[in-house]
Amino acid sequence: MTAQGYDVHYRLRTRKVPRIVALVRLPCLVFLATLALSSQVAPSTTDIKPPDLTLILQRLEDIQHQDPAQSRPYELTREYKVFHGSDKNPTSEVVAQINFVPPDMRTYKITRVRGNSRGTKMVRELLERETESAKKGNPSEVNRTNYDFVFLRQENFGDVPEYVLGTLPKRKDRNLLRGQIWVDATTFRIRRIEGAPAKSPSFWLKNIHITLQFAQLGGMWVPVTFDAVATVRLLGQYTLAGLTIRSSEPLSLRHNAS
């Protein structure tokens, strides 16, 4: 929650008193007035100077490079649901297995499909983009090579303090998001990314808004939810919701280790 400052208002009432008593009280009143003024000027503990942005970014980048997901093969099982307009029931459901072998190999296999084929096509396009991005050396990584950053505020997620940073892509790239990131102030891991692509992925898509939530799963720090809301030309609004239900080492590696 955002901390709020508190304004302190003091009202000093005067009354008719003997001159000697007034002179005795004068130093006391001056002292109290000084305290009141200092309490209004001095910053509270919740309005302290923002933290060093350069230090935050350096720690963030260091933590990303140390993540096992950057150096160890792993696989994800992700479930996607596609909703049209305000419908509460999905028009399509897709389950995909995604495999990553560092540094730049990402493959996927769709293991289950149900419902409208249009939703399946959307999921395939998304997975193709992820595969293409990996081949280019992960050009969408959240770092100072791809983004300019602005410190916005500090929030609390439960008992966990977080830094909220604005992200400004340095180039028009459909894999970069103009928006905000939430960084754990203790571990410097990115917990959430939210925004719109710097470049539309397709002529048919507009007004796209993407939200990713991260958490540890199977020893990896990975997106556990993926939500994209977009208007498809001629077809209206669609919502694509992805949920990572499992993350682990590839089955072949587990067999070799046993």
N, C-alpha and C positions, 0 to 999 in steps of 0.2 A: 504494500500500500504506500502511496506517496505521502511522505511526511509533510505536515503543514506547520507553518510558523504561527506563533500566537502573539497577537498585539496586546500590549498591556497598557491600559488607560488609567491614569491616576487623576483624581480630583482632590484638589486641596481646598478646603473650606477655611475661611478666616472668620474670626469673630472679634468683637471689641474686647480688648484686654488692656490692663494697665501697661504703660509704656515700658516699665522695667521688665515685666514678664515677657513682652514681645521681644525685647532685646536679648533676653536669655534664650528664647526659642529660635531666634534667627539662625544661629549656626546649625541647629538641628534640622531646620527646614531646608537650608542649603544642602546639607548632607543628603537628606532624603530626595531632594530634587535631582541631585547628581546621580544617585542610584537609579532613579526612574529613567533619566536620560540614557545612562549606560545600558540599561536593560532593553531599551528600544533600539539602540544602535548596534550593540554586540550581536553577532550571529548566533543562532541557537545551534545545538548539536546536529540538527537535521538540515541546516542550511549551510553546512561547511563547504569549503572549496571542492569542486568536482575532482575526482581522482585523475591521475596522469593518464591521458588517453594513449600515449605512446607505449607506456608500460603495459596497459591492458592488452593492446594489440600484439605486443611482443610475446606476452604470456599465452595469449590465445593461439598464436601461430605455433609456438613451441609445443603446446598440448596437442594440437592437431597432428603434428608430425610424430608425436610419441604414441598415438593411438594405434593399437594392433591392426585396426582395419586398413591402415595405410601400408602395412608391410606383410600381412599374413592372409593367405587365401581364406575366404569365407563364403557362405551362401545364406541367402535370405529367402524366406517364404513370405510372400506378401499377398494380401487379399484386397482386391479393388471392388468398389461398388459405384455404379453410375446412377445418378438421380436426374430426372428431368423436371425443371421448374420447381414447384413446391411439393412434388410427390414425395410421400414418406416411404414408399416401397421402391427399391431400385429397379431400373429397367434392365440392367445388366450386372452380372457378378463374374469376376475373373480372379483366378488364383494363379500366381506365377512364381517360379523358382528362379532366383537371380544369383549368378555365381560371379565372383570377382577374384582374379589372380593378379596381384601387384606385378608391375606398376600400372599397366594400362589395358588389361584384358577383362572385359565384362560381357557375360553372355546371359541369356534368359531363355526360359522355356515355360510356355503357358500350359498348366496342368489341368485346369478345369474352367469351363465356360458355361454360363447359363444366362438366357435372356436375349435381349436385342443385340444384333451384330454391330450396331453403331458404337455401343459402349466398348465392345471388344477392340474395335478399330482405334478408339481413343487410347486405350491402355497400351496397345501395340506401338502406337506413335510415341507415347511417353517412354516406353522401355527402349525403343530405338534411339531416342535422344540421349538417354543415360549411357547406352553402349557407345554412341558416337563421341560423347563427352569424355569418356574414359580413354578412348583411343588418342585423344588430343592431349593427354597428360593432365586431365582434370582441370580445365581452364576455368571452372566455376568455383574453385575453392575460395573460401571466405578469407582473404588476406589483402595486404596492402598493394599487391601487384594488380589485383582486379578491382579493388574498391578504394574510394575515399570514405572516411568515417567521421561521424560527428557524435560527441557524447550528448545524449538527450536527458537522461534522468537515471535515478536509481529506484528500483522497486523491490518488493519482497514477494517471493513465491512461497507462501507458507512461512516457514522460518528461514528460508534461504534467500539472502540478498542477491540481487541481480543488477548488472549494468545494462542499460538499454542504449544501443548505439544505432544511429542512422546510417544506412548503407547507400552510397552513391556510386553506381557502376562507372568505370573509367572508359567503357566503350559500349556500343549498342550490340548486345549479345543476348540471345534468347535464354541463355543459361544463367544469366546474372539478374538478381532481383534488386529493384529499387524499393527500399522499405526500411525494416528494422530487424535487429537481432537482439536476443536476450542472452547475456553471458553470465554464467555463475560467478559471483564475485569471490568465491573461495577456490574453486577448481579451475576456473577460466574455460570451462567447456561451454559450447554453444548449446543452449537448451531449446531455443525456438528461433525460427526464421520466418519472416512474414513480409510479403510485398508483391510487386507486379514485375514481370519480365521487362528488361530494358529494351527488348525488341520482341514483337509479337511472334510466337512460334509459327503462326500460319495466318494466311489471309482470312480464313474462315473463323478465326477466333479473335475476340475482342473483349475488353474489360476483364482481363484475367487477374485473379487474386489468388496467391498461393501461400499456404501455411504449412510449415514442417515443425514437428515436435521431436526432440531427440532424447534418447535415454540409453542406458547400458543394457544390452541384450546379448547373451551368449559371449560375454567378455568383450564385445565390440560396442563402441559409441556410435549408434546408427539412428536414422530417422525411424521413429516408431509409428508416426502417423503422417499422412500426406493428404492435404485437402486443397483442391483447386476448383474455383468457381469461375466460370467463363460464359460469355454469351456467344453462341454459335450462330453465324449469319443464317437467316431464313429458318432456323430451328428453335431459337430461344435460349434460355439459360440452362446450363448443365452443371452439375456438381460431381466431381470425381474424388472419392474418398478412399485413401489407401491405408491399410493397417498391416504393419510387419508383425507376423505372428510367431516367427522363429528366426534365430540367427545362430549359426554354428560353423565349424570347419566343414569343408566338403567331405562327403562320405568316404571318398577314396583315400583321403589323408588319414581319417580315423582308422580305417582298416590297416593301412601301412604301419601306423604307430602301434597297433596291438600285436 
